[in-house]
Amino acid sequence: MVDCEDPHDSEVVGVALYDLRVTYPDHGAADGQCQALFAYHLGTIDELTPVTSASYPPSADDWHEGVRKATCAAYNEDFTPLTGSVGRTGR
């Protein structure tokens, strides 16, 4: 964790939960939930928004230990560091 005012690679925008009945998911299984969390967190998204989202599922070991959530994060499309929060900025 870093302070939002310090440069950082990404910002957590939420956590996506998997259905408890599914087998180990592919990497994109939480993308829909993460997109919705991302849109809510930013407030406004259009084709000029330089920030995008990604989902980070649990490792196979964590999955077998019962972890059923993915971390959803926002980052700059050009991979430059973020400074400040992207929340409700639409940037």
N, C-alpha and C positions, 0 to 999 in steps of 0.2 A: 504494500500500500504506500502511496505517496500523496502528499498534499496536492489538491487540484491546481493550485497556483504554480507548482513545480512542473516542468516538462514531463510528460508521460506518454507511453505508447498507445494506451487505450483507456477507456473508461467503462466500468461495469454499469450496465443499464438495467439489469435484472437477472432473474434465474428462471429458466424454462424447466418444467417438470415432465418427465416421461411417464407414460402409462406403465403401471407396475407389471402388466402382463406381457410386455414386449421382450424380445430377445435383445442382445446388445445392438444398439442402433448404429446406422451408418452416420457419417459425419454431419450430414445435412438434416437429420431427423428433427432437430429443434429449430431449424431456420425460420419456420413460420411463426412460432411463438416469439423468437428473438426479434423478428422484423416488427411484430406488433409492439413489443416492449420498447424497441428503438424508436418507433414512431411516436409513442406516447411520451417517452423521455425527451425527445427533441421538440415536440410540439408542432413543428412545421417541417415538411420535407418536400423538396421538389428537385428537378433535374440540376439545379445549381448548388444543391447541398453537397459540400465536399467531404462529408462524413458518411461512413457506411457502417454496417454492423457485421458481426461474426458470432458464431456459436462455438463454444468449446465444451464438447461432451466429456463425461468422465472417462478415465482410462479403463481398459478392460479389467484390470485388477480392482479398481474402485467399483466398477459395475458388479463384479462378482461378490463384493463386500456389501452390496445393497444400495449404493449411491445411484439415484435416479433423477439427477438434475444436471442441466448444462448451464454454464455461465454465458451470459449474453453481454457483448461488449461493443462499444463504438470506437472507431478509429478513423483518422484521416485517410482518404483514398490514396494520397501520394505518400503515405507512411511517415509524414513529418510529425514530430511530437505535438501533442495537444497541450495547451496551457489553459487553465480554467476549466470549468465544467461545460460540456456541450448541452446539458439539460436545459430544455425550454428555450434554446437560442435559435434553433432552426438553421444553424450554420454548419 
